[in-house]
Amino acid sequence: MSEADAAAALRSCCGSTRWVDAMTDRRPFRSREALFQAAGEEWSRTSEADWLEAFSHHPRIGDRSTKGWAASEQQGAQNAALTVQDELAKINREYEDRFGHIYIVCATGKSAEE
């Protein structure tokens, strides 16, 4: 991949500019394991501002406009009844109002009700 394509691919899984830049600088990766190792190392070097930047790029759980890899992760929420999706949206807003950033959870394999 070109540097720009690699940065775009990395940005699709983490919205932290510092993390994406660091990962792009560490290329090439000899294996998938090396990529994951570097990802963890670079994430451990991020600041709270970097986390909040990453959070701001992450789709909200149950967001009907979610596309790409996040859509497959959130498939259970995407296929839920509209009343459940509306409740998720309400709970998301309440969480953001209380904590100042979105609620993030690994939703792979979970139903909207979970």
C-alpha positions as CSV (number, residue, x, y, z in Angstrom):
1,M,0.0,0.0,0.0
2,S,1.1,3.5,-0.5
3,E,1.5,5.6,2.6
4,A,-1.8,7.5,1.9
5,D,-3.7,4.2,1.4
6,A,-2.1,2.7,4.6
7,A,-3.0,5.8,6.6
8,A,-6.6,5.6,5.3
9,A,-6.9,1.9,6.1
10,L,-5.5,2.6,9.6
11,R,-7.8,5.6,10.1
12,S,-10.8,3.4,9.3
13,C,-10.1,1.4,12.5
14,C,-8.8,4.2,14.8
15,G,-9.5,7.9,14.5
16,S,-6.5,9.0,16.5
17,T,-4.2,11.1,14.2
18,R,-1.2,10.4,16.5
19,W,-1.8,6.7,16.4
20,V,-2.3,6.6,12.6
21,D,0.9,8.6,12.0
22,A,2.9,6.4,14.3
23,M,1.6,3.2,12.7
24,T,2.3,4.6,9.2
25,D,5.8,5.5,10.2
26,R,6.4,1.9,11.5
27,R,5.6,0.2,8.2
28,P,6.2,-2.3,6.7
29,F,4.9,-5.0,9.1
30,R,6.4,-8.5,8.6
31,S,3.2,-10.2,9.8
32,R,-0.2,-9.7,11.2
33,E,1.1,-10.4,14.6
34,A,3.7,-7.6,14.2
35,L,1.0,-5.2,13.1
36,F,-1.1,-6.0,16.1
37,Q,1.9,-5.7,18.4
38,A,2.8,-2.3,17.0
39,A,-0.9,-1.2,17.3
40,G,-0.9,-2.0,21.0
41,E,2.4,-0.4,21.6
42,E,1.4,2.8,19.9
43,W,-2.0,2.9,21.5
44,S,-0.3,2.7,24.9
45,R,1.6,5.8,24.0
46,T,-1.5,7.9,23.3
47,S,-2.8,10.6,25.5
48,E,-6.4,11.3,26.7
49,A,-6.7,13.8,23.9
50,D,-5.8,11.1,21.4
51,W,-8.4,8.7,23.0
52,L,-11.1,11.4,22.7
53,E,-10.1,12.1,19.1
54,A,-10.4,8.3,18.4
55,F,-13.8,8.2,20.2
56,S,-15.1,11.1,18.1
57,H,-14.6,9.0,15.0
58,H,-16.2,5.9,16.3
59,P,-19.8,5.2,15.2
60,R,-22.4,5.2,18.0
61,I,-23.8,1.8,18.9
62,G,-27.0,1.2,16.9
63,D,-26.4,4.2,14.6
64,R,-28.5,3.5,11.5
65,S,-26.0,5.2,9.2
66,T,-23.0,3.1,10.3
67,K,-21.1,1.6,7.3
68,G,-18.0,-0.5,6.7
69,W,-16.4,-2.7,9.3
70,A,-18.4,-1.2,12.1
71,A,-21.7,-2.1,10.4
72,S,-20.8,-5.8,10.5
73,E,-19.7,-5.4,14.1
74,Q,-23.0,-3.8,15.0
75,Q,-25.2,-6.1,12.8
76,G,-27.3,-7.1,15.9
77,A,-28.2,-3.5,16.5
78,Q,-28.8,-2.8,12.8
79,N,-31.3,-5.6,12.5
80,A,-33.2,-4.7,15.7
81,A,-36.8,-3.4,15.9
82,L,-37.1,0.3,15.5
83,T,-38.2,0.7,19.1
84,V,-34.9,-1.0,20.3
85,Q,-32.9,1.2,17.9
86,D,-34.7,4.3,19.2
87,E,-33.9,3.3,22.8
88,L,-30.2,2.8,22.0
89,A,-30.2,6.3,20.5
90,K,-31.7,7.7,23.6
91,I,-29.3,5.9,25.9
92,N,-26.4,7.0,23.7
93,R,-27.4,10.7,24.1
94,E,-27.8,10.3,27.9
95,Y,-24.3,8.7,28.1
96,E,-22.7,11.4,26.0
97,D,-24.4,14.2,28.0
98,R,-23.1,12.6,31.2
99,F,-19.5,11.7,30.2
100,G,-18.8,14.0,27.3
101,H,-18.0,11.2,24.7
102,I,-19.7,8.3,23.1
103,Y,-20.2,4.9,24.7
104,I,-18.0,2.3,23.0
105,V,-18.5,-1.4,23.4
106,C,-17.4,-4.5,21.4
107,A,-20.7,-5.5,19.8
108,T,-19.6,-8.4,17.7
109,G,-22.0,-11.3,18.1
110,K,-24.3,-9.4,20.4
111,S,-28.0,-8.6,19.9
112,A,-29.3,-5.1,20.3
113,E,-31.1,-6.2,23.4
114,E,-27.8,-7.3,25.0
